[in-house]
Amino acid sequence: MATKAKSTKKYWGMFLISLVATIAFLIILPEWFWVTLPFLFTSLVYAFDWA
């Protein structure tokens, strides 16, 4: 059975935006950087198509 390949460009873009936001939070508000981690790791999982 063949499966259709799914494009993950959108999720890679979301990952890069989340990564920039995480780094910005580490520099500006280091005590709040953990707020961005769920977005970062969720987009990474979707980008690798693990979900």
C-alpha positions, 0 to 999 in steps of 0.5 A: 500500500502506497502512502502519500508524501506530505509536505512539511515546509509549513512545519519547518517554518513554524520550527524556525520561527519558534527557534528564533522566539526561544533564543530571543526569550533566552536573551531578553527574558531568560526566566520565561524562555520555557513558555516557547518550548512547547511550540518549538518541540511540537513544530519539530515533531511535525516537521520530522513527520513523527506524529 
